[in-house]
Amino acid sequence: MWDPFVRIAHWALVIAVAIAYLVEAPRALHVYAGYAAAALIAARIAWGFLGTGHARFAAFVYPPRTVFRYVRDLLHLRQHERYTGHSPGGGYVILSMLGLLAATVLTGIAAHGRWLDGWETLDAWHEGLAYAALGVIGVHIAGVLLRSFVYGQNLVRAQFTGYKRP
């Protein structure tokens, strides 16, 4: 289902984001975790266009109508069409996480480097975007747990092994 690159990049990004969020001092560790996150996000975006089947964005970015129907059925704990890779809701959460994390990294780099006038404002944006990303990460985790419950699949294990029950 998910190729080794997607699985390794996923867990490496989890670690980088956790370190960046939890570690303020030494500052260098926070910064290096941010750079690692930047590299992983860039690689994942490239892999979304160049990668294997289920890794491609085209495989999991569905029309809004499909997403709304899927989320409605999931929230009502109703069985819905099975998706081998990311679900319609999961696809948009993945895009949101990648976008928010990329914006967090970019504002962090700009604020840390003090490249621009108003870097203090960028630092505030960096912090706000980080909290928004954490909120979407929470939605992602809740969705994985809910979908695992509704469909009887262990999606966390699938993110380690690459396989899930149909």
Stockholm file with secondary structure:
# STOCKHOLM 1.0

chainA/1-166         MWDPFVRIAHWALVIAVAIAYLVEAPRALHVYAGYAAAALIAARIAWGFLGTGHARFAAFVYPPRTVFRYVRDLLHLRQHERYTGHSPGGGYVILSMLGLLAATVLTGIAAHGRWLDGWETLDAWHEGLAYAALGVIGVHIAGVLLRSFVYGQNLVRAQFTGYKRP
#=GR chainA/1-166 SS CCCHHHHHHHHHHHHHHHHHHHCCSSHHHHHHHHHHHHHHHHHHHHHHHHSCGGGSGGGTCCCHHHHHHHHHHHHTTCCCCCCSSSCHHHHHHHHHHHHHHHHHHHHHHHHHHTCSTTHHHHHHHHHHHHHHHHHHHHHHHHHHHHHHHHHTCCHHHHHHHSCCCC
#=GC SS_cons         CCCHHHHHHHHHHHHHHHHHHHCCSSHHHHHHHHHHHHHHHHHHHHHHHHSCGGGSGGGTCCCHHHHHHHHHHHHTTCCCCCCSSSCHHHHHHHHHHHHHHHHHHHHHHHHHHTCSTTHHHHHHHHHHHHHHHHHHHHHHHHHHHHHHHHHTCCHHHHHHHSCCCC
//
